[in-house]
Amino acid sequence: QPDYLLTSYYAYKENGDLLKAEVLISANHSASMMQVWFATSLTQGVRQLEHEMVQDLYSQFGSDVVYVGFTGTYTNNIEAKTLTEQEVIHSDAIVIPVSFVLLALVVRSWRMIFIPLVSIVVTASYAGGILYLIARYWLKVTSAAPAVIAFLIVALSFDYSLFILTRYREEIQAHGRTPFEALGLSVRHSGHVIMGSGSTLTLCFIGLLFIPI
């Protein structure tokens, strides 16, 4: 059994297999693909060679008219990872500052706005560690998972902080409570709302583990 197998439009055409040949070429015959299968033992070592080969081909033949590239599971995984990182950075660069400004306008305290920041950092650390363990030892995790987690962390951190902090500020300014009393009342009145909402979301996401979507 050979260590690799190469197929192309011209190879199939020379062998008389026109049906398979047409699959590897565009309708107007302006683009074509080659398929290369490597033995498992060669897969790791050949990846770097793939990148070097494509870069060399593009430097020789690439232009605004001719594009040289390659695709496959490994390439798709790299692209998905890169796009996910870019999306998270781009969205957080906009969402987080705006959220901090809005929260500061509501609670009117620059010290209180550090609470959701601490929540984001701690939650992201825990979530990243748990996601790593799940992906490594249990389930195959989609490339969209980190972006979804990042959005949820930011949204829920500010949302739940807003519940607690607005109640805390109200107890101090409107009712003249001490900080300790205001904290206790905030947890008593707003804490069960946060617990109920968080528990519902947790159960929903746990349920998704058992639904093939």
C-alpha positions in Angstrom: 0.0 0.0 0.0 1.6 3.4 -1.0 2.3 6.0 1.6 0.4 8.6 -0.4 -2.2 8.8 -3.2 -2.6 11.7 -5.6 -5.7 12.3 -7.7 -6.5 15.1 -10.1 -8.7 16.1 -13.0 -6.1 15.1 -15.5 -5.3 11.8 -13.8 -8.9 10.8 -13.8 -9.4 12.0 -17.4 -6.4 10.0 -18.6 -7.8 6.9 -16.9 -11.2 7.5 -18.7 -13.1 8.2 -15.4 -14.7 11.4 -16.6 -17.4 11.4 -13.9 -14.8 11.7 -11.1 -12.7 14.1 -13.2 -15.6 16.6 -13.5 -15.9 16.7 -9.7 -12.4 18.2 -9.4 -12.9 21.0 -11.9 -15.2 24.0 -11.9 -18.1 24.4 -14.4 -16.3 26.9 -16.5 -13.0 25.0 -16.2 -11.3 28.0 -14.6 -10.4 26.2 -11.3 -9.3 22.8 -10.4 -8.4 20.7 -7.3 -5.9 18.0 -6.6 -6.6 15.5 -3.8 -3.7 14.0 -1.8 -4.1 11.2 0.8 -1.3 10.5 3.2 -0.7 7.5 5.4 -1.4 8.2 9.1 2.3 7.9 9.9 3.1 10.7 7.5 0.3 13.1 8.4 2.1 15.1 11.0 5.3 15.5 9.1 3.7 16.5 5.9 1.6 19.4 7.2 4.6 21.8 7.3 5.6 20.7 3.8 2.0 21.4 2.6 2.3 25.0 3.8 5.7 25.4 2.2 4.6 23.9 -1.1 1.5 26.1 -1.3 3.5 29.2 -0.5 6.0 28.3 -3.1 3.3 27.6 -5.7 1.6 30.9 -5.0 4.9 32.8 -5.2 5.5 31.3 -8.7 2.0 31.2 -10.2 -0.3 33.2 -7.9 -1.8 36.5 -9.0 -5.1 38.4 -9.1 -6.3 35.9 -11.6 -4.7 32.6 -10.4 -5.2 31.5 -6.8 -3.2 28.6 -5.2 -4.3 27.2 -1.9 -5.4 24.0 -0.1 -8.2 22.9 2.1 -9.1 20.0 4.3 -9.9 19.2 8.0 -6.6 20.5 9.3 -6.8 23.7 7.3 -10.4 24.3 8.3 -9.5 23.8 11.9 -6.8 26.4 11.7 -9.1 28.9 9.9 -11.9 28.3 12.4 -9.5 28.9 15.3 -8.1 32.1 13.7 -11.6 33.5 12.9 -12.9 32.7 16.4 -10.0 34.5 18.0 -10.6 37.5 15.7 -14.3 37.6 16.4 -13.8 37.4 20.2 -11.2 40.1 20.2 -13.2 42.4 17.9 -16.5 42.0 19.8 -15.0 42.3 23.2 -13.1 45.4 22.2 -16.4 47.1 21.5 -18.8 45.5 23.9 -16.8 45.6 27.1 -15.9 49.3 27.1 -19.5 50.2 26.2 -20.8 48.0 29.0 -18.5 49.5 31.5 -19.6 53.0 30.5 -23.3 52.1 30.8 -22.8 50.4 34.2 -20.8 53.4 35.5 -23.7 55.7 34.5 -26.2 53.5 36.3 -24.3 52.8 39.6 -22.4 56.1 39.5 -19.3 54.6 41.2 -16.0 54.0 39.5 -15.1 51.5 42.2 -18.2 49.3 41.7 -17.4 48.8 38.0 -14.4 46.7 38.9 -16.7 44.0 40.3 -17.9 42.7 36.8 -14.3 42.9 35.6 -13.2 40.5 38.4 -16.1 38.3 37.6 -15.2 38.2 33.9 -11.5 37.3 34.6 -12.4 34.6 37.2 -15.2 33.1 35.1 -13.2 33.1 31.9 -10.3 31.2 33.7 -12.7 28.6 35.1 -14.6 28.2 31.8 -11.4 27.9 29.8 -10.0 25.2 32.0 -13.2 23.2 32.0 -13.6 23.6 28.2 -10.0 22.3 27.8 -10.6 19.3 29.9 -13.9 18.5 28.1 -12.3 18.8 24.7 -9.2 16.8 25.6 -10.8 13.9 27.5 -14.5 13.7 26.7 -16.2 15.4 23.8 -15.3 17.0 20.5 -15.8 20.7 21.0 -16.9 22.9 18.1 -14.7 25.8 17.1 -17.6 28.2 17.9 -17.6 27.2 21.6 -14.9 29.7 22.8 -16.8 32.6 21.1 -20.1 31.6 22.6 -18.5 31.3 26.0 -16.9 34.7 25.8 -20.2 36.3 24.8 -22.0 34.6 27.6 -19.4 35.5 30.2 -19.4 39.2 29.3 -23.2 39.4 29.0 -24.0 37.6 32.3 -21.2 39.3 34.3 -22.6 42.7 33.5 -26.2 41.6 33.7 -26.0 40.0 37.1 -23.7 42.7 38.4 -26.3 45.3 37.4 -28.9 43.5 39.5 -26.8 43.5 42.6 -25.1 46.9 42.3 -28.2 48.8 41.5 -30.0 47.3 44.5 -26.9 48.0 46.7 -26.8 51.6 45.6 -30.5 52.0 46.2 -30.3 50.6 49.8 -27.5 53.0 50.7 -28.8 56.2 49.1 -32.5 55.8 49.4 -32.8 53.9 52.7 -29.6 55.0 54.5 -28.3 51.5 55.0 -24.8 50.7 56.0 -22.6 49.0 53.4 -22.9 45.7 55.2 -26.7 45.9 55.6 -27.1 47.0 52.0 -25.0 44.1 50.8 -27.1 41.6 52.8 -30.4 43.0 51.5 -29.1 43.1 47.9 -28.2 39.4 48.1 -31.5 38.6 49.8 -33.7 40.4 47.2 -31.6 40.1 44.0 -29.6 37.0 44.8 -32.5 34.6 44.3 -33.3 36.2 40.9 -29.7 35.7 39.8 -29.6 32.2 41.2 -32.8 31.2 39.4 -31.7 32.7 36.1 -28.2 31.2 36.3 -29.6 27.7 37.3 -32.1 27.8 34.3 -29.3 28.6 31.9 -27.1 25.9 33.4 -29.8 23.3 33.0 -30.4 24.4 29.4 -26.8 24.1 28.4 -26.4 20.7 30.2 -29.4 19.6 28.2 -27.6 20.5 25.0 -25.0 17.9 25.8 -27.6 15.2 25.1 -29.2 16.7 22.1 -27.5 16.0 18.8 -27.5 19.4 17.1 
